Amino acid sequence: MSKIQIKNVSKKFQHKEILKNINLTIEEGELISLLGPSGCGKTTTLKIIAGLMDFDEGDILFDGVSVLKKNSNKRGAVIVFQDYLLFPHMTVEENIGFGLKMAKRNKRDIKEVVNKMIELVELTGHGRKYPRELSGGQQQRVAIARALAVEPKVLLLDEPFSNLDIRLRESMRQFVLNIQRRLKITTILVTHDKEEALLCSHKVAVMLNGQIKDYDTPKNIYERPKSIDVCKFFGGRNYIEGRVKDYFFESALGEMKVQLDNKEKATCVIRPEIIKIRKEDSKGMVGHIKSMKYGGDKTYYEVEVENILLKVIDICNDELYIGDRVNIIIDENKILVY
């Protein structure tokens, strides 16, 4: 386990900035996610931490000590790529033991560690099989076992679940979480899947255009992001233009109390799930249902209020229909104004 610090790291490819002054601290034993769209610099950051790629400015510290002058095989950080990169001509046992063999460990030690890893990743009985004889989930377990066999200080996971179907993805996600908690190994997960980042992580770093835009707990990242750019990355929210006057946000929807100084132009962000929809009974703002989609334990509505179309997610209500006049009630304690 190690505490990882990324300090003022920048990287250019052919004069294009890929990473712009990245600063990040991962505490010992934490699992954090680098979350962002394709091309934002997530995998580049991972490769830089592992020593597989140079950068232009900044420093990488493991437990307070710079690792810039250490080769990748001396840093104690290993990457599991999304394509697993298993050796097709090697058995499961040989794949897992490859790093140990390169480190010139004796055969008895290698066998002992390999057996331990096979048991850890629940592949007992598969040691003599080749990658082509395994399922996608089993191949991924071999890749993880190979990474853990060399006893790294840091485990780096690059989109590890993206090649799996939904059912297997959920299973493998929980499997990796169980191993991480059991070993307490510092782990960095790269993902573009918002739900995955929120479910798996102690903290989430949102990367956009080569910059860390927010870094906080999953709850704070989702409910109170630091910028409107992060809000928009999560998508599916309501954006209402207005102004702030005397600690009230004023817009076509009326007034909502906020803790902000006066602003002539401001944007209110309202998550669909903090809006309740009820049959009209004179309480709350009045609107009418423009569309609704059944989603099992919840229903997705579009409600027009004062010529504004609001997205609403509420529990199913069999008594509401398209065209109905309804009241909507917004939890003002959970709105955000930028």
C-alpha distance (Angstrom), angle and dihedral (degrees) to the residues before:
residue distance angle dihedral
M1 . . .
S2 3.78 . .
K3 3.76 140.5 .
I4 3.82 108.1 -121.6
Q5 3.79 123.9 -153.0
I6 3.79 123.9 -173.6
K7 3.79 109.2 -166.1
N8 3.80 124.7 -165.9
V9 3.81 93.7 -37.5
S10 3.80 117.2 179.2
K11 3.79 130.4 175.8
K12 3.81 134.2 -174.9
F13 3.80 131.1 -167.2
Q14 3.80 112.5 -161.5
H15 3.82 91.9 -22.2
K16 3.82 92.3 -49.1
E17 3.80 115.0 120.7
I18 3.79 109.7 -124.6
L19 3.80 97.5 167.9
K20 3.80 121.9 26.3
N21 3.79 116.6 -161.0
I22 3.82 97.8 -43.8
N23 3.81 115.8 -162.3
L24 3.79 120.6 -179.6
T25 3.80 137.3 151.2
I26 3.81 121.5 -160.3
E27 3.77 113.6 -170.0
E28 3.79 122.2 -136.3
G29 3.80 111.6 -78.0
E30 3.82 95.2 9.1
L31 3.78 125.9 133.7
I32 3.79 110.0 -146.3
S33 3.79 130.4 175.3
L34 3.78 129.1 -136.8
L35 3.80 99.4 -148.9
G36 3.78 125.1 -172.3
P37 3.81 147.2 105.5
S38 3.80 124.0 -70.8
G39 3.78 113.2 -72.6
C40 3.80 96.7 23.1
G41 3.83 94.2 116.0
K42 3.81 103.3 -97.7
T43 3.81 98.7 128.5
T44 3.81 91.4 39.8
T45 3.81 88.4 56.9
L46 3.80 90.5 49.9
K47 3.82 92.7 50.5
I48 3.80 91.0 48.7
I49 3.81 91.4 53.0
A50 3.81 90.0 49.9
G51 3.80 92.5 48.5
L52 3.81 94.0 -115.9
M53 3.78 93.4 119.3
D54 3.79 135.4 37.7
F55 3.79 123.6 -131.4
D56 3.79 136.3 -159.3
E57 3.79 105.6 -125.0
G58 3.79 140.1 7.9
D59 3.78 137.4 38.4
I60 3.82 141.9 -93.6
L61 3.81 117.9 -143.9
F62 3.80 129.2 -167.6
D63 3.81 110.4 -164.4
G64 3.78 90.4 -16.0
V65 3.82 95.2 -51.9
S66 3.81 122.9 110.4
V67 3.81 114.1 -118.4
L68 3.80 96.7 -169.6
K69 3.78 93.3 111.4
K70 3.80 93.7 45.8
N71 3.79 120.7 96.8
S72 3.80 117.1 -122.8
N73 3.82 92.3 -103.5
K74 3.80 90.8 54.9
R75 3.81 99.4 49.4
G76 3.77 98.7 75.5
A77 3.81 93.7 -128.2
V78 3.81 120.7 120.9
I79 3.80 130.5 -173.5
V80 3.79 127.7 -143.1
F81 3.81 105.1 -159.1
Q82 3.80 123.8 -151.8
D83 3.82 90.6 -112.0
Y84 3.85 91.3 52.3
L85 3.86 91.6 -140.1
L86 3.81 94.0 -139.8
F87 3.79 117.3 173.9
P88 3.83 104.3 -107.4
H89 3.83 93.9 -154.3
M90 3.82 92.8 53.8
T91 3.79 128.8 79.4
V92 3.79 122.9 -123.0
E93 3.81 89.7 -96.6
E94 3.80 92.4 49.4
N95 3.80 92.9 47.6
I96 3.80 92.7 50.5
G97 3.79 92.6 46.6
F98 3.80 96.3 45.4
G99 3.81 96.7 96.8
L100 3.79 91.3 47.2
K101 3.79 90.6 50.2
M102 3.82 90.5 51.9
A103 3.80 88.0 51.1
K104 3.82 87.7 55.2
R105 3.79 95.3 -119.8
N106 3.81 113.3 167.2
K107 3.80 119.2 -98.2
R108 3.79 94.8 -110.7
D109 3.82 92.0 54.6
I110 3.79 91.6 45.8
K111 3.81 92.4 51.5
E112 3.79 91.6 48.1
V113 3.80 93.6 49.9
V114 3.82 93.1 43.6
N115 3.81 91.6 52.3
K116 3.79 90.1 48.4
M117 3.81 91.7 50.4
I118 3.81 93.0 47.0
E119 3.79 89.0 54.2
L120 3.82 92.1 45.0
V121 3.81 93.3 54.3
E122 3.81 92.4 41.3
L123 3.81 97.5 -116.4
T124 3.79 98.8 128.0
G125 3.80 108.9 154.1
H126 3.80 94.0 24.7
G127 3.82 98.6 81.9
R128 3.83 95.7 106.5
K129 3.80 95.5 46.2
Y130 3.78 125.5 103.4
P131 3.85 123.3 -126.5
R132 3.82 91.9 -104.7
E133 3.82 88.5 61.5
L134 3.81 93.1 56.5
S135 3.80 133.3 81.0
G136 3.82 120.6 -115.8
G137 3.79 91.4 -99.8
Q138 3.80 92.1 49.4
Q139 3.80 91.5 49.6
Q140 3.77 89.4 52.2
R141 3.80 90.3 52.0
V142 3.81 89.6 53.2
A143 3.82 90.0 51.7
I144 3.81 90.6 50.6
A145 3.81 91.7 46.5
R146 3.81 90.7 50.4
A147 3.80 89.7 52.0
L148 3.81 94.2 47.6
A149 3.81 94.2 44.8
V150 3.81 91.9 76.3
E151 3.83 89.9 54.9
P152 3.81 97.5 -121.7
K153 3.78 124.2 -163.7
V154 3.79 90.7 -140.2
L155 3.81 131.5 31.7
L156 3.81 115.9 -153.6
L157 3.81 117.9 -163.9
D158 3.81 117.8 -166.8
E159 3.84 110.0 -161.1
P160 3.84 89.0 -45.3
F161 3.81 96.7 174.9
S162 3.82 101.2 40.8
N163 3.83 95.3 98.7
L164 3.81 94.5 52.0
D165 3.79 129.2 88.9
I166 3.81 118.4 -109.4
R167 3.82 96.9 -96.8
L168 3.79 94.0 46.6
R169 3.80 91.5 42.5
E170 3.80 91.2 59.1
S171 3.79 91.6 46.7
M172 3.82 94.3 48.7
R173 3.79 91.7 44.7
Q174 3.79 90.5 57.8
F175 3.80 90.8 42.8
V176 3.81 92.2 55.3
L177 3.81 91.2 45.2
N178 3.80 90.7 53.1
I179 3.82 91.7 51.2
Q180 3.81 92.3 46.1
R181 3.80 92.0 51.4
R182 3.78 92.1 44.7
L183 3.82 94.8 50.4
K184 3.83 94.8 32.1
I185 3.80 89.3 -142.2
T186 3.80 119.1 166.7
T187 3.81 104.7 -109.2
I188 3.79 135.8 -172.3
L189 3.81 116.8 -164.0
V190 3.80 121.0 -163.7
T191 3.79 113.2 -154.3
H192 3.80 142.8 150.0
D193 3.82 90.4 -158.6
K194 3.81 109.0 103.3
E195 3.80 95.6 -163.0
E196 3.80 91.1 48.9
A197 3.80 92.0 53.2
L198 3.81 92.9 47.9
L199 3.81 93.8 46.6
C200 3.79 98.4 45.2
S201 3.77 108.5 36.8
H202 3.77 141.8 85.4
K203 3.82 85.4 -157.3
V204 3.80 136.0 5.6
A205 3.81 126.4 -144.2
V206 3.80 111.6 -159.1
M207 3.82 110.8 -150.2
L208 3.80 121.3 -162.7
N209 3.81 124.7 170.2
G210 3.78 94.0 -13.2
Q211 3.80 95.9 -49.5
I212 3.80 135.8 102.4
K213 3.80 101.5 -120.3
D214 3.80 97.1 177.6
Y215 3.81 137.5 2.4
D216 3.78 119.5 -173.5
T217 3.78 145.7 106.7
P218 3.83 116.3 -49.9
K219 3.81 90.7 -108.4
N220 3.81 94.5 52.4
I221 3.81 93.5 41.9
Y222 3.80 91.1 54.3
E223 3.80 101.7 35.9
R224 3.81 102.0 32.4
P225 3.81 111.3 19.6
K226 3.80 115.6 179.0
S227 3.80 96.3 -125.1
I228 3.77 141.2 29.9
D229 3.83 88.7 -120.8
V230 3.82 89.6 64.7
C231 3.82 89.8 46.6
K232 3.79 90.2 54.3
F233 3.80 92.0 47.9
F234 3.81 89.4 61.0
G235 3.81 88.7 49.1
G236 3.80 131.3 -169.8
R237 3.81 96.3 83.2
N238 3.79 134.4 125.5
Y239 3.82 118.4 -110.5
I240 3.80 116.1 -162.3
E241 3.80 121.7 -174.4
G242 3.78 119.5 -143.0
R243 3.80 143.3 108.3
V244 3.79 139.2 -88.5
K245 3.79 117.7 -122.0
D246 3.80 127.3 167.3
Y247 3.83 91.3 -13.1
F248 3.80 94.0 -52.4
F249 3.79 126.7 110.0
E250 3.80 106.2 -135.8
S251 3.79 122.2 -159.3
A252 3.79 142.4 130.8
L253 3.80 86.6 -70.9
G254 3.82 91.1 61.7
E255 3.80 127.1 -115.5
M256 3.79 129.4 -27.5
K257 3.80 123.3 -177.9
V258 3.83 115.6 -115.9
Q259 3.80 137.4 170.3
L260 3.80 97.3 -121.7
D261 3.78 136.5 109.7
N262 3.78 120.2 -113.3
K263 3.81 115.6 -64.0
E264 3.79 124.9 175.9
K265 3.81 91.2 -152.8
A266 3.79 123.2 33.7
T267 3.79 139.1 149.0
C268 3.79 122.5 -136.1
V269 3.81 115.8 -152.1
I270 3.81 116.4 -155.1
R271 3.79 121.2 -175.9
P272 3.83 112.3 -139.2
E273 3.81 92.4 -126.1
I274 3.84 94.2 60.0
I275 3.80 90.4 62.4
K276 3.80 118.7 86.2
I277 3.79 120.7 -156.9
R278 3.81 122.3 -153.3
K279 3.79 139.3 166.0
E280 3.78 110.3 -84.4
D281 3.81 110.3 -84.0
S282 3.84 101.3 148.2
K283 3.84 93.1 -94.3
G284 3.79 116.8 113.5
M285 3.80 131.4 0.5
V286 3.79 116.5 -36.2
G287 3.80 122.2 -124.8
H288 3.76 140.5 141.5
I289 3.79 131.4 -117.2
K290 3.81 113.2 -105.2
S291 3.82 97.4 176.0
M292 3.79 141.0 -6.1
K293 3.79 134.7 -169.5
Y294 3.77 125.5 -165.4
G295 3.81 112.8 -128.5
G296 3.81 105.0 173.9
D297 3.79 107.8 -106.4
K298 3.82 91.8 20.4
T299 3.78 140.7 30.0
Y300 3.81 126.7 -134.7
Y301 3.80 113.4 -138.7
E302 3.77 137.3 -177.6
V303 3.77 110.2 -152.9
E304 3.80 123.8 -173.9
V305 3.81 113.5 -141.3
E306 3.81 120.7 172.4
N307 3.83 90.3 -18.7
I308 3.80 90.4 -52.7
L309 3.81 117.9 118.6
L310 3.81 109.3 -140.8
K311 3.79 125.3 -164.2
V312 3.81 110.2 -136.6
I313 3.81 130.1 -175.4
D314 3.80 113.7 -167.4
I315 3.78 139.7 149.5
C316 3.77 115.6 -75.5
N317 3.78 115.3 -80.2
D318 3.79 114.5 -172.3
E319 3.80 91.1 -167.5
L320 3.82 95.6 64.6
Y321 3.81 123.8 84.9
I322 3.79 139.7 175.7
G323 3.81 109.1 -76.3
D324 3.82 95.5 26.2
R325 3.80 118.9 136.3
V326 3.79 109.2 -123.0
N327 3.78 143.5 170.6
I328 3.76 120.7 -119.5
I329 3.80 123.0 -156.8
I330 3.81 119.2 -161.9
D331 3.81 121.1 -157.2
E332 3.80 97.2 -128.6
N333 3.81 92.1 -167.5
K334 3.83 88.9 68.2
I335 3.78 101.8 45.7
L336 3.82 120.2 108.0
V337 3.79 126.1 -146.3
Y338 3.81 123.7 -162.9
